Amino acid sequence: MPRSRESGTTRLRASIIRFALLLLLALVIPAAPSFAQAAGQVHLKIVKVGLLVGGGAGNGVLTYRGRNYPFRVTGMSFGITAGASIGRLTGWASGIREVSDFAGEYSAVGGGAALVGGITGAHLRNEKGVTMVLQGPKAGLEFAANLSGIIIAMK
C-alpha cells in the first residue's frame, strides 16, 4: 500500500514541532550553577610530641566560598621525630568540590625543626583529591622528617 503525501507532511510537521519545543526548553531553563573545584584557605594550630613515633592533635578553620568551617585534626607520624612543639600553619586547600571533600584521611611528607622557635611545612593529599600546602612557625624543641597519616573531621 503506497504512502500518502499527507502522512509524510504530518510526520515532518510533528518532527519540526518537537525540535522547536526542545530548543525552546533548552533556552528557557537556566543552566545549573557551576560547582567547579575551588580553593579554600586553611588555618591550623597543632600540638605534636614524639620520639621516633609521634602524635599530634589540633583545631583549624577552613574558609571556603566565603564561609568558615571549623575542623579537628589528629595524626601519627613515623620516621625521624624527636621532641614536642606547637605549630600554627596556614595555607591553601585545592581540589575541593564540596566542603565534605575536605574531611578525611590525608597522607603527608613533611619536615621542620624548632629550637624554641622554627618553621614547619607540609604537603598533604586525601583520598578525594584534596591537596593542602601548609607552612608556618612552630615553637618548642623538635626535629622531624617523617611520613604522616592525618585525619581531619569537620566539627
C-alpha positions as CSV (number, residue, x, y, z in Angstrom):
1,M,0.0,0.0,0.0
2,P,1.6,3.4,-1.1
3,R,2.1,6.1,1.5
4,S,0.1,9.2,1.0
5,R,1.7,12.6,0.7
6,E,-0.3,13.9,3.7
7,S,1.2,11.3,6.0
8,G,4.8,12.3,5.2
9,T,3.9,16.0,5.6
10,T,2.3,15.3,9.0
11,R,5.3,13.5,10.3
12,L,7.6,16.3,9.1
13,R,5.5,18.9,10.9
14,A,5.4,16.8,14.1
15,S,9.2,16.4,14.0
16,I,9.7,20.2,13.5
17,I,7.4,21.0,16.3
18,R,9.2,18.5,18.7
19,F,12.6,20.0,17.7
20,A,11.3,23.6,18.3
21,L,9.9,22.6,21.7
22,L,13.2,21.0,22.7
23,L,15.1,24.1,21.6
24,L,12.8,26.4,23.4
25,L,13.0,24.3,26.6
26,A,16.8,24.3,26.4
27,L,16.9,28.1,26.1
28,V,14.3,28.8,28.7
29,I,15.5,26.6,31.5
30,P,18.5,28.3,33.2
31,A,21.7,26.3,33.4
32,A,22.7,24.9,36.8
33,P,25.4,26.9,38.5
34,S,28.9,25.7,38.2
35,F,30.3,23.9,41.3
36,A,33.8,23.5,39.9
37,Q,36.7,23.0,42.2
38,A,37.6,26.0,44.3
39,A,40.5,26.6,46.7
40,G,39.9,27.2,50.4
41,Q,42.2,28.9,52.9
42,V,43.3,26.8,55.9
43,H,44.4,27.9,59.4
44,L,45.6,25.2,61.7
45,K,47.0,25.0,65.3
46,I,48.6,21.6,66.1
47,V,50.4,20.3,69.2
48,K,52.9,17.4,68.5
49,V,55.0,15.1,70.6
50,G,57.1,12.2,69.7
51,L,60.2,10.0,69.8
52,L,60.5,8.0,66.6
53,V,56.8,7.7,66.5
54,G,54.9,10.9,67.0
55,G,51.3,12.0,67.6
56,G,49.5,15.3,67.3
57,A,46.1,16.9,67.6
58,G,44.7,20.3,66.9
59,N,42.0,22.5,65.6
60,G,41.6,24.6,62.5
61,V,39.3,26.6,60.2
62,L,38.7,26.1,56.5
63,T,37.5,29.3,54.8
64,Y,35.7,28.1,51.6
65,R,33.4,30.1,49.4
66,G,33.1,32.9,52.0
67,R,32.2,30.7,54.9
68,N,34.2,29.3,57.8
69,Y,34.2,25.6,58.6
70,P,35.9,24.5,61.9
71,F,37.6,21.1,62.0
72,R,39.6,18.8,64.2
73,V,42.9,17.2,63.2
74,T,44.6,14.1,64.7
75,G,47.5,12.2,63.4
76,M,50.5,9.9,63.7
77,S,54.0,10.2,62.2
78,F,56.6,7.7,61.5
79,G,60.3,8.5,60.8
80,I,62.8,10.7,62.5
81,T,60.8,12.5,65.2
82,A,62.0,13.8,68.5
83,G,60.6,16.5,70.8
84,A,57.5,18.5,71.3
85,S,56.1,21.5,69.5
86,I,53.1,23.8,68.8
87,G,52.7,24.9,65.3
88,R,50.4,27.4,63.6
89,L,50.1,26.6,60.0
90,T,48.4,28.5,57.2
91,G,48.0,27.6,53.5
92,W,45.6,26.6,50.8
93,A,43.5,23.5,50.1
94,S,42.7,22.9,46.5
95,G,40.6,20.4,44.6
96,I,37.5,20.9,46.8
97,R,34.2,20.4,45.1
98,E,32.1,20.2,48.3
99,V,33.0,21.0,51.9
100,S,32.6,17.3,52.7
101,D,35.6,16.6,50.4
102,F,37.9,18.4,52.9
103,A,37.3,15.8,55.7
104,G,39.1,12.5,55.5
105,E,42.5,10.8,55.8
106,Y,45.5,12.6,54.5
107,S,49.0,11.3,53.8
108,A,51.8,13.8,54.1
109,V,55.5,14.1,53.7
110,G,56.8,17.0,55.8
111,G,59.6,18.2,58.0
112,G,60.7,21.0,60.2
113,A,62.8,22.0,63.1
114,A,62.3,24.0,66.2
115,L,64.7,25.0,69.0
116,V,62.5,27.4,70.9
117,G,61.2,28.7,67.5
118,G,61.3,27.5,64.0
119,I,59.4,26.8,60.8
120,T,57.4,23.8,59.5
121,G,55.7,22.8,56.3
122,A,53.6,20.0,54.9
123,H,52.1,18.9,51.6
124,L,49.0,16.7,52.2
125,R,46.6,14.9,50.0
126,N,43.4,12.9,50.8
127,E,41.5,10.1,49.0
128,K,39.0,12.6,47.5
129,G,41.8,14.5,45.7
130,V,42.0,17.5,48.0
131,T,45.6,18.8,48.3
132,M,46.8,21.1,51.1
133,V,50.1,23.0,51.2
134,L,50.7,24.4,54.7
135,Q,53.6,26.3,56.3
136,G,54.2,28.4,59.4
137,P,56.0,29.0,62.6
138,K,56.3,26.5,65.5
139,A,57.6,26.7,69.0
140,G,59.2,24.0,71.1
141,L,62.1,21.6,70.9
142,E,61.6,19.3,67.9
143,F,63.2,17.9,64.8
144,A,61.1,16.0,62.3
145,A,61.5,14.4,58.9
146,N,58.7,11.9,58.5
147,L,55.7,10.4,56.8
148,S,52.4,11.2,58.4
149,G,48.9,10.0,58.4
150,I,46.4,12.7,59.4
151,I,42.7,12.6,59.9
152,I,40.5,15.7,59.5
153,A,37.0,15.7,60.9
154,M,34.6,18.6,60.5
155,K,33.1,19.9,63.8
